[in-house]
Amino acid sequence: MNTAHSPLKRLSLAEEVAGRMQELITSGKYKVGQQLPTEPELMQQFAVGRSSIREAVKILSHRGLVRVQQGLGTFVLSQTPSGEALSQRLQRADFRDLNEVRYLLEVKIAEKAAIHRSSKDIERMKGFLKKRFEYASSNQLEACIQADINFHIAIAEAGKNEIMRDLYKTVAGHLKNSFLIRYTDTSTFVESQHFHDALLQSIIDKDPKKALVWATKISEFSK
């Protein structure tokens, strides 16, 4: 049976130019607040006419990447398209920036978990923390990293904020491969185990202030 397919849409010159300009912006070639080259310079750079450049700039403006100021020029407004999925943005993120977001989330979810945790949450956290220690002690790096992530995800789930939980899971998922490159063994995880034990105890005790303190200590230790 023959199945009819709609023809593939060919990009216009303006769309192609917009795509290449967007790559330059998202890669940091043009930074936020920086003025783009003039129309004649862009025409020469991309070997297209003025109308294509103007249409490309309009496309970038609709995506929230640039702002056109009459009489002054076109300026970079953001390095992230307004419609870009979070997962795609995180794939482009620098490890340091991504890790900093992770730390901020871990501190807040620990505080909330100490307030809202249930007995079932505690059992799940205990289980993952036990595995973390076992894998760290036997130098099973990948399994240890996953157990560490699972422990903090369990904390996020105990906080009963679904947005924070999903954010943390997404960020941690993107960081896992970076951790495997960053760490060559589990020594850091062994050394930080007592911080995690103390964090869990503060959550069990329903003490959000201590939970915040221990989560902060974990973040500082891991930098």
Contacts in CASP RR format, 6 or more apart in sequence:
PFRMAT RR
TARGET T0000
AUTHOR 0000-0000-0000
METHOD contacts of the structure
MODEL  1
MNTAHSPLKRLSLAEEVAGRMQELITSGKYKVGQQLPTEPELMQQFAVGR
SSIREAVKILSHRGLVRVQQGLGTFVLSQTPSGEALSQRLQRADFRDLNE
VRYLLEVKIAEKAAIHRSSKDIERMKGFLKKRFEYASSNQLEACIQADIN
FHIAIAEAGKNEIMRDLYKTVAGHLKNSFLIRYTDTSTFVESQHFHDALL
QSIIDKDPKKALVWATKISEFSK
12 52 0 8 1.000
12 55 0 8 1.000
13 48 0 8 1.000
13 52 0 8 1.000
14 48 0 8 1.000
14 51 0 8 1.000
14 52 0 8 1.000
14 53 0 8 1.000
14 55 0 8 1.000
14 56 0 8 1.000
14 59 0 8 1.000
15 56 0 8 1.000
15 59 0 8 1.000
17 42 0 8 1.000
17 46 0 8 1.000
17 48 0 8 1.000
17 52 0 8 1.000
17 53 0 8 1.000
17 56 0 8 1.000
18 55 0 8 1.000
18 56 0 8 1.000
18 57 0 8 1.000
18 59 0 8 1.000
18 60 0 8 1.000
19 56 0 8 1.000
20 46 0 8 1.000
21 36 0 8 1.000
21 42 0 8 1.000
21 56 0 8 1.000
21 57 0 8 1.000
21 60 0 8 1.000
22 60 0 8 1.000
22 63 0 8 1.000
22 65 0 8 1.000
22 81 0 8 1.000
24 30 0 8 1.000
25 60 0 8 1.000
25 65 0 8 1.000
25 66 0 8 1.000
25 76 0 8 1.000
25 79 0 8 1.000
26 79 0 8 1.000
26 80 0 8 1.000
26 81 0 8 1.000
26 92 0 8 1.000
28 79 0 8 1.000
30 36 0 8 1.000
30 76 0 8 1.000
31 76 0 8 1.000
31 79 0 8 1.000
32 76 0 8 1.000
32 77 0 8 1.000
32 78 0 8 1.000
32 79 0 8 1.000
33 75 0 8 1.000
33 76 0 8 1.000
33 77 0 8 1.000
34 75 0 8 1.000
34 76 0 8 1.000
35 72 0 8 1.000
35 73 0 8 1.000
35 74 0 8 1.000
35 75 0 8 1.000
35 76 0 8 1.000
36 42 0 8 1.000
36 57 0 8 1.000
36 66 0 8 1.000
36 73 0 8 1.000
36 74 0 8 1.000
36 75 0 8 1.000
36 76 0 8 1.000
37 45 0 8 1.000
38 73 0 8 1.000
39 50 0 8 1.000
39 53 0 8 1.000
39 54 0 8 1.000
42 53 0 8 1.000
43 49 0 8 1.000
43 50 0 8 1.000
43 53 0 8 1.000
46 52 0 8 1.000
46 53 0 8 1.000
57 66 0 8 1.000
57 68 0 8 1.000
57 74 0 8 1.000
60 66 0 8 1.000
61 67 0 8 1.000
61 68 0 8 1.000
63 81 0 8 1.000
63 82 0 8 1.000
63 83 0 8 1.000
64 77 0 8 1.000
64 78 0 8 1.000
64 81 0 8 1.000
64 82 0 8 1.000
65 76 0 8 1.000
65 77 0 8 1.000
65 78 0 8 1.000
65 79 0 8 1.000
65 81 0 8 1.000
66 74 0 8 1.000
66 75 0 8 1.000
66 76 0 8 1.000
66 77 0 8 1.000
67 74 0 8 1.000
67 75 0 8 1.000
67 77 0 8 1.000
68 74 0 8 1.000
69 75 0 8 1.000
80 89 0 8 1.000
86 170 0 8 1.000
87 170 0 8 1.000
87 174 0 8 1.000
90 98 0 8 1.000
90 170 0 8 1.000
90 171 0 8 1.000
90 174 0 8 1.000
91 174 0 8 1.000
93 174 0 8 1.000
95 175 0 8 1.000
95 178 0 8 1.000
95 182 0 8 1.000
98 171 0 8 1.000
98 174 0 8 1.000
98 175 0 8 1.000
98 178 0 8 1.000
99 175 0 8 1.000
99 178 0 8 1.000
99 222 0 8 1.000
99 223 0 8 1.000
101 171 0 8 1.000
102 168 0 8 1.000
102 171 0 8 1.000
102 172 0 8 1.000
102 175 0 8 1.000
103 219 0 8 1.000
103 222 0 8 1.000
103 223 0 8 1.000
105 156 0 8 1.000
105 164 0 8 1.000
105 167 0 8 1.000
105 168 0 8 1.000
105 171 0 8 1.000
106 152 0 8 1.000
106 155 0 8 1.000
106 168 0 8 1.000
106 215 0 8 1.000
106 218 0 8 1.000
106 219 0 8 1.000
107 212 0 8 1.000
107 215 0 8 1.000
107 216 0 8 1.000
107 219 0 8 1.000
108 164 0 8 1.000
109 152 0 8 1.000
109 155 0 8 1.000
109 156 0 8 1.000
109 158 0 8 1.000
109 159 0 8 1.000
109 161 0 8 1.000
109 164 0 8 1.000
109 165 0 8 1.000
109 168 0 8 1.000
109 215 0 8 1.000
110 155 0 8 1.000
110 199 0 8 1.000
110 202 0 8 1.000
110 203 0 8 1.000
110 211 0 8 1.000
110 212 0 8 1.000
110 214 0 8 1.000
110 215 0 8 1.000
111 208 0 8 1.000
111 211 0 8 1.000
111 212 0 8 1.000
111 215 0 8 1.000
112 158 0 8 1.000
112 159 0 8 1.000
112 160 0 8 1.000
112 161 0 8 1.000
112 164 0 8 1.000
112 208 0 8 1.000
113 121 0 8 1.000
113 155 0 8 1.000
113 156 0 8 1.000
113 158 0 8 1.000
113 159 0 8 1.000
113 203 0 8 1.000
113 211 0 8 1.000
114 202 0 8 1.000
114 203 0 8 1.000
114 205 0 8 1.000
114 206 0 8 1.000
114 207 0 8 1.000
114 208 0 8 1.000
114 210 0 8 1.000
114 211 0 8 1.000
115 159 0 8 1.000
115 206 0 8 1.000
115 208 0 8 1.000
116 158 0 8 1.000
116 159 0 8 1.000
116 160 0 8 1.000
117 158 0 8 1.000
117 159 0 8 1.000
117 203 0 8 1.000
117 204 0 8 1.000
117 206 0 8 1.000
118 158 0 8 1.000
121 154 0 8 1.000
121 157 0 8 1.000
121 158 0 8 1.000
121 159 0 8 1.000
122 158 0 8 1.000
122 200 0 8 1.000
122 203 0 8 1.000
122 204 0 8 1.000
124 154 0 8 1.000
124 157 0 8 1.000
125 151 0 8 1.000
125 154 0 8 1.000
125 155 0 8 1.000
125 158 0 8 1.000
125 200 0 8 1.000
125 203 0 8 1.000
126 200 0 8 1.000
128 147 0 8 1.000
128 150 0 8 1.000
128 151 0 8 1.000
128 154 0 8 1.000
129 147 0 8 1.000
129 151 0 8 1.000
129 196 0 8 1.000
129 197 0 8 1.000
129 200 0 8 1.000
131 143 0 8 1.000
131 147 0 8 1.000
131 150 0 8 1.000
132 144 0 8 1.000
132 147 0 8 1.000
132 148 0 8 1.000
132 151 0 8 1.000
132 189 0 8 1.000
132 193 0 8 1.000
132 196 0 8 1.000
133 193 0 8 1.000
135 141 0 8 1.000
135 143 0 8 1.000
135 144 0 8 1.000
135 147 0 8 1.000
135 186 0 8 1.000
135 189 0 8 1.000
136 144 0 8 1.000
136 186 0 8 1.000
136 189 0 8 1.000
136 190 0 8 1.000
136 193 0 8 1.000
137 186 0 8 1.000
137 190 0 8 1.000
139 185 0 8 1.000
139 186 0 8 1.000
140 186 0 8 1.000
141 180 0 8 1.000
141 183 0 8 1.000
141 184 0 8 1.000
141 185 0 8 1.000
141 186 0 8 1.000
142 180 0 8 1.000
144 186 0 8 1.000
144 189 0 8 1.000
145 176 0 8 1.000
145 179 0 8 1.000
145 180 0 8 1.000
145 183 0 8 1.000
145 189 0 8 1.000
146 176 0 8 1.000
148 189 0 8 1.000
149 172 0 8 1.000
149 173 0 8 1.000
149 176 0 8 1.000
151 196 0 8 1.000
152 168 0 8 1.000
152 172 0 8 1.000
153 165 0 8 1.000
153 168 0 8 1.000
153 169 0 8 1.000
153 172 0 8 1.000
155 199 0 8 1.000
155 203 0 8 1.000
156 164 0 8 1.000
156 165 0 8 1.000
156 168 0 8 1.000
156 169 0 8 1.000
157 165 0 8 1.000
158 203 0 8 1.000
159 165 0 8 1.000
183 189 0 8 1.000
188 222 0 8 1.000
191 221 0 8 1.000
192 218 0 8 1.000
192 221 0 8 1.000
192 222 0 8 1.000
195 214 0 8 1.000
195 217 0 8 1.000
195 218 0 8 1.000
195 221 0 8 1.000
196 218 0 8 1.000
198 210 0 8 1.000
198 214 0 8 1.000
199 211 0 8 1.000
199 214 0 8 1.000
199 215 0 8 1.000
199 218 0 8 1.000
202 210 0 8 1.000
202 211 0 8 1.000
202 213 0 8 1.000
202 214 0 8 1.000
203 211 0 8 1.000
END
